[in-house]
Amino acid sequence: MNEFEELLRQHKNVLERFVKYKVQDQCDAEDLIQETCLAAYMNFETLKSREAFKSWLISIANNKCKDYYHRKAESMQIPLEELLEGKLGIGGRGLTEINVVRETLSKLAVKDKQILYLYFFENLPQEDISKMLDIPVGTVKSRLHYAKKNFKDNYPLTPKGEMTMKKMPKYMPKYEIRRIDSAPFSVKHEELPGMFIVPRIGEKRSFALYDLPDWKQDGTYQLTVKGNIVIHGVKGVEIESEYKDEKSREKSTIFAQLTDTHCRYLGGVHTDSTGTSHMVTFLDESFGDTYGIGKDNCGFAVERTCNHLFTETEGGLTVMMTEDISDICGRFDVKIGEKSYDTVRILDIQKGNLGTMLCEYYVDISGHTVLWRRFNKDDWAYKRYQKTWTEMHPDHEKMTINGDTYVHWYDCITDYIL
């Protein structure tokens, strides 16, 4: 193995993660990875410092991705009315709000609709919009300012960013889960896994954790999408997260991305006991330990349909594999307090540092989680506790998958149901 092959072998995983986060089409991404490797090989002798190979390789990949999107932009047509119809029509907020947005947009001038589409729906930076429309960046900023003002002046509902956080109850409301003998519906689920917030500008979400068996609130999270960010050339949003319980208050930052196909983490920042901030991104090897969800850490698919990966038997559930798998499994009526919700159950099994965990998402037709339940495989964190979870919580609900026992640990609800 020569020097180039050895260096490429060491950094191939980073290259693949980078390109696959930049380019959603997996076939195109694979082509770009090959183009990058070829370009690096052809120009390897120009690299002065072998220690800089990783950053040099990523810079080549970044340029390849830029060229890819430049080619796409050159052939891009913007049939505005059709595009707006398609983008808005797939939202998970229900038909009433979609119609209000459409009606508001119909009142705006073509230039307003155009600039709003490019900035909010295509997530293009102002510099890219400037090049696409062949106008100065200052003109883009001015048009965008007045377009947002005109939209706000014509929009009859309270903007999302002006929502107030609702206080979560001290004790978990009583709930009942009843199976519905109907086929599960498909749903557009845009929430960030385990955080229940849609990573979109203006969104806010509160949720609380409730411990068994007394169902007392153990802590609350308040999340707010603060603005757009770009990490390693990948566009996403910054989410401010504040956790509070009876003894402490902690703030952290989450980076996430919502695309037409996936909702996923890009990384985050946490502060240790010395006050030092630590950032982890999707290019770091430790990313999967904290933020890795789904195949290749690419998050949840947005379009959720039942793929029949789980089979129900008398002995419980069976599945072809029991790690890193997520699918709709059944349709259920969930009654929380006095409210009832028609939901599908999404079962998500992920393997972490301490073992395998199971999460139940009960999601309604609008794509909101109305109830979330966490189970641990019986041997989860066994080295820490020296006991199985069945031994620690013999009275907790159990679930059996492929003969393995999973034990109910705690529940979450969000301010969506309040």
NULOLO-240963 format. One record per residue (C-alpha): x negated, y negated, z negated; residue in three letters. Coordinates in steps of 0.5 Angstrom, whole numbers, padded with zeros to 4 digits, always signed. Layout:
XYZALA
...
END
This chain:
+0000+0000+0000MET
-0003-0007+0002ASN
-0003-0013-0002GLU
+0003-0016+0002PHE
+0007-0010+0001GLU
+0006-0009-0007GLU
+0007-0017-0008LEU
+0014-0016-0004LEU
+0016-0009-0008ARG
+0015-0013-0015GLN
+0019-0019-0012HIS
+0024-0016-0008LYS
+0030-0015-0013ASN
+0029-0023-0014VAL
+0030-0024-0007LEU
+0036-0020-0006GLU
+0039-0023-0012ARG
+0038-0030-0009PHE
+0040-0029-0002VAL
+0047-0025-0004LYS
+0049-0031-0009TYR
+0047-0036-0003LYS
+0051-0032+0002VAL
+0058-0028+0001GLN
+0058-0024+0007ASP
+0054-0018+0005GLN
+0052-0016+0012CYS
+0049-0023+0013ASP
+0046-0023+0007ALA
+0042-0017+0009GLU
+0040-0020+0015ASP
+0037-0026+0012LEU
+0033-0022+0007ILE
+0030-0018+0013GLN
+0029-0025+0016GLU
+0026-0027+0010THR
+0021-0021+0009CYS
+0019-0021+0016LEU
+0017-0029+0016ALA
+0013-0028+0010ALA
+0009-0022+0013TYR
+0008-0026+0019MET
+0006-0032+0015ASN
+0002-0029+0009PHE
-0005-0031+0011GLU
-0002-0038+0010THR
-0001-0037+0002LEU
-0007-0040-0001LYS
-0005-0037-0008SER
-0002-0030-0009ARG
+0000-0032-0016GLU
+0005-0037-0012ALA
+0008-0031-0008PHE
+0015-0031-0012LYS
+0016-0038-0011SER
+0014-0038-0004TRP
+0018-0032-0002LEU
+0024-0036-0005ILE
+0023-0042-0001SER
+0023-0038+0005ILE
+0029-0035+0003ALA
+0032-0042+0002ASN
+0030-0045+0008ASN
+0033-0038+0012LYS
+0040-0039+0008CYS
+0040-0047+0010LYS
+0039-0045+0017ASP
+0045-0040+0017TYR
+0050-0045+0014TYR
+0047-0050+0019HIS
+0049-0046+0025ARG
+0056-0044+0021LYS
+0057-0052+0021ALA
+0055-0053+0028GLU
+0061-0048+0030SER
+0065-0050+0025MET
+0072-0053+0027GLN
+0077-0057+0021ILE
+0084-0056+0023PRO
+0086-0060+0017LEU
+0093-0058+0016GLU
+0092-0050+0017GLU
+0086-0050+0013LEU
+0089-0054+0007LEU
+0095-0049+0008GLU
+0091-0043+0007GLY
+0087-0045+0001LYS
+0092-0048-0003LEU
+0097-0042-0001GLY
+0092-0037-0005ILE
+0092-0041-0011GLY
+0094-0037-0018GLY
+0098-0043-0021ARG
+0105-0041-0018GLY
+0109-0044-0012LEU
+0112-0050-0016THR
+0105-0053-0017GLU
+0103-0051-0010ILE
+0109-0054-0007ASN
+0107-0061-0011VAL
+0100-0061-0008VAL
+0102-0060-0001ARG
+0108-0065-0002GLU
+0102-0070-0005THR
+0097-0069+0001LEU
+0103-0070+0006SER
+0103-0077+0004LYS
+0096-0078+0005LEU
+0092-0081+0011ALA
+0088-0076+0015VAL
+0082-0079+0013LYS
+0084-0078+0005ASP
+0086-0071+0007LYS
+0079-0069+0011GLN
+0075-0072+0005ILE
+0078-0068+0000LEU
+0078-0062+0003TYR
+0071-0062+0005LEU
+0069-0064-0002TYR
+0074-0060-0007PHE
+0076-0054-0002PHE
+0069-0053+0001GLU
+0065-0055-0005ASN
+0060-0059+0000LEU
+0055-0064-0003PRO
+0056-0071-0001GLN
+0050-0071+0003GLU
+0053-0065+0007ASP
+0059-0069+0009ILE
+0055-0075+0011SER
+0052-0071+0016LYS
+0058-0067+0018MET
+0062-0073+0019LEU
+0056-0077+0022ASP
+0057-0083+0017ILE
+0053-0086+0011PRO
+0053-0083+0004VAL
+0056-0089+0002GLY
+0062-0089+0006THR
+0063-0082+0004VAL
+0063-0084-0004LYS
+0067-0090-0002SER
+0072-0085+0002ARG
+0072-0080-0004LEU
+0074-0085-0009HIS
+0080-0088-0006TYR
+0082-0081-0003ALA
+0082-0079-0011LYS
+0086-0085-0013LYS
+0091-0084-0007ASN
+0092-0077-0009PHE
+0093-0079-0017LYS
+0097-0084-0015ASP
+0102-0080-0011ASN
+0101-0074-0016TYR
+0108-0073-0020PRO
+0105-0068-0025LEU
+0100-0069-0031THR
+0093-0068-0028PRO
+0089-0061-0031LYS
+0084-0065-0034GLY
+0089-0069-0038GLU
+0091-0063-0042MET
+0090-0063-0049THR
+0088-0056-0053MET
+0093-0053-0057LYS
+0092-0050-0064LYS
+0091-0043-0064MET
+0095-0039-0069PRO
+0092-0037-0076LYS
+0094-0030-0075TYR
+0096-0026-0069MET
+0103-0026-0067PRO
+0106-0019-0067LYS
+0106-0016-0060TYR
+0109-0010-0056GLU
+0106-0006-0050ILE
+0111-0002-0046ARG
+0110+0001-0039ARG
+0114-0001-0033ILE
+0116+0005-0029ASP
+0114+0001-0022SER
+0108+0000-0018ALA
+0103-0005-0021PRO
+0103-0011-0017PHE
+0097-0015-0014SER
+0094-0021-0017VAL
+0089-0026-0015LYS
+0085-0027-0022HIS
+0081-0033-0022GLU
+0079-0033-0029GLU
+0072-0032-0032LEU
+0071-0025-0035PRO
+0072-0025-0042GLY
+0072-0033-0042MET
+0079-0033-0039PHE
+0078-0040-0036ILE
+0078-0041-0028VAL
+0071-0044-0027PRO
+0074-0050-0023ARG
+0073-0058-0024ILE
+0079-0060-0029GLY
+0080-0054-0032GLU
+0081-0053-0040LYS
+0082-0047-0044ARG
+0082-0045-0052SER
+0083-0038-0054PHE
+0082-0034-0061ALA
+0079-0028-0063LEU
+0083-0023-0068TYR
+0080-0018-0072ASP
+0084-0011-0074LEU
+0087-0009-0079PRO
+0090-0016-0082ASP
+0090-0019-0075TRP
+0087-0026-0078LYS
+0084-0031-0074GLN
+0076-0030-0074ASP
+0074-0036-0069GLY
+0076-0040-0063THR
+0073-0042-0057TYR
+0074-0049-0053GLN
+0072-0049-0046LEU
+0072-0055-0041THR
+0069-0055-0034VAL
+0065-0061-0034LYS
+0062-0062-0027GLY
+0059-0059-0021ASN
+0052-0056-0021ILE
+0047-0053-0017VAL
+0042-0047-0019ILE
+0037-0044-0015HIS
+0041-0047-0009GLY
+0047-0044-0011VAL
+0053-0048-0012LYS
+0058-0047-0019GLY
+0060-0051-0025VAL
+0058-0053-0032GLU
+0063-0050-0037ILE
+0062-0053-0044GLU
+0064-0048-0050SER
+0065-0049-0057GLU
+0066-0044-0062TYR
+0068-0045-0069LYS
+0070-0040-0075ASP
+0071-0042-0082GLU
+0063-0042-0083LYS
+0060-0045-0077SER
+0061-0049-0071ARG
+0056-0047-0064GLU
+0056-0050-0058LYS
+0053-0047-0051SER
+0053-0048-0044THR
+0056-0043-0039ILE
+0054-0044-0031PHE
+0059-0040-0027ALA
+0062-0040-0020GLN
+0069-0038-0016LEU
+0069-0036-0009THR
+0074-0034-0005ASP
+0072-0027-0006THR
+0069-0027-0013HIS
+0069-0030-0020CYS
+0062-0029-0024ARG
+0057-0032-0028TYR
+0051-0036-0026LEU
+0047-0036-0033GLY
+0048-0040-0039GLY
+0044-0044-0044VAL
+0044-0043-0052HIS
+0040-0046-0058THR
+0036-0042-0063ASP
+0035-0043-0070SER
+0029-0048-0069THR
+0033-0052-0064GLY
+0030-0050-0058THR
+0034-0049-0052SER
+0034-0043-0048HIS
+0036-0042-0040MET
+0038-0036-0037VAL
+0040-0035-0030THR
+0042-0030-0025PHE
+0035-0029-0022LEU
+0032-0028-0029ASP
+0031-0020-0031GLU
+0035-0021-0038SER
+0041-0024-0034PHE
+0045-0017-0034GLY
+0044-0017-0041ASP
+0048-0023-0043THR
+0052-0025-0037TYR
+0052-0019-0032GLY
+0059-0016-0030ILE
+0061-0012-0024GLY
+0056-0008-0019LYS
+0050-0012-0018ASP
+0052-0017-0023ASN
+0056-0020-0018CYS
+0062-0021-0023GLY
+0070-0020-0022PHE
+0073-0019-0015ALA
+0079-0025-0015VAL
+0084-0021-0011GLU
+0086-0015-0015ARG
+0090-0009-0013THR
+0090-0002-0016CYS
+0085+0002-0012ASN
+0087+0009-0017HIS
+0080+0009-0020LEU
+0084+0012-0026PHE
+0088+0018-0027THR
+0092+0019-0033GLU
+0093+0026-0036THR
+0095+0029-0042GLU
+0088+0028-0045GLY
+0088+0021-0043GLY
+0085+0018-0037LEU
+0080+0020-0032THR
+0075+0016-0028VAL
+0070+0018-0023MET
+0065+0014-0027MET
+0065+0011-0034THR
+0060+0005-0033GLU
+0061-0002-0029ASP
+0068+0000-0027ILE
+0074-0005-0026SER
+0081-0003-0024ASP
+0088-0004-0025ILE
+0091+0001-0028CYS
+0099+0001-0029GLY
+0104-0004-0030ARG
+0107-0006-0037PHE
+0112-0011-0041ASP
+0108-0015-0046VAL
+0112-0018-0051LYS
+0108-0023-0056ILE
+0113-0026-0061GLY
+0119-0028-0057GLU
+0116-0029-0050LYS
+0116-0023-0045SER
+0111-0022-0039TYR
+0111-0018-0033ASP
+0103-0016-0033THR
+0099-0011-0030VAL
+0093-0008-0034ARG
+0086-0009-0032ILE
+0081-0004-0035LEU
+0074-0006-0035ASP
+0068-0001-0037ILE
+0061-0004-0038GLN
+0055-0002-0041LYS
+0051-0007-0045GLY
+0045-0006-0050ASN
+0049-0003-0055LEU
+0053+0002-0051GLY
+0059+0002-0047THR
+0065-0002-0048MET
+0072-0002-0045LEU
+0076-0009-0044CYS
+0084-0009-0043GLU
+0086-0015-0039TYR
+0094-0016-0039TYR
+0095-0021-0033VAL
+0101-0024-0031ASP
+0103-0025-0023ILE
+0100-0032-0024SER
+0093-0029-0025GLY
+0093-0031-0033HIS
+0091-0026-0038THR
+0096-0026-0043VAL
+0093-0021-0048LEU
+0086-0018-0048TRP
+0084-0012-0052ARG
+0077-0010-0054ARG
+0075-0003-0055PHE
+0068+0001-0056ASN
+0066+0007-0054LYS
+0065+0012-0061ASP
+0057+0011-0061ASP
+0057+0004-0059TRP
+0051+0001-0063ALA
+0050+0007-0067TYR
+0043+0006-0069LYS
+0045-0001-0072ARG
+0051+0002-0076TYR
+0049+0010-0077GLN
+0056+0011-0076LYS
+0061+0012-0071THR
+0067+0007-0069TRP
+0072+0013-0071THR
+0068+0014-0078GLU
+0068+0006-0079MET
+0076+0005-0077HIS
+0079+0012-0077PRO
+0086+0008-0077ASP
+0085+0004-0071HIS
+0088+0006-0064GLU
+0084+0010-0060LYS
+0083+0011-0052MET
+0080+0017-0049THR
+0077+0017-0042ILE
+0073+0023-0039ASN
+0074+0026-0046GLY
+0070+0020-0049ASP
+0073+0016-0055THR
+0074+0009-0055TYR
+0076+0005-0061VAL
+0080-0001-0061HIS
+0076-0007-0064TRP
+0079-0014-0064TYR
+0084-0018-0059ASP
+0084-0025-0056CYS
+0090-0029-0054ILE
+0089-0036-0050THR
+0093-0042-0051ASP
+0097-0040-0044TYR
+0102-0037-0048ILE
+0103-0042-0053LEU
END
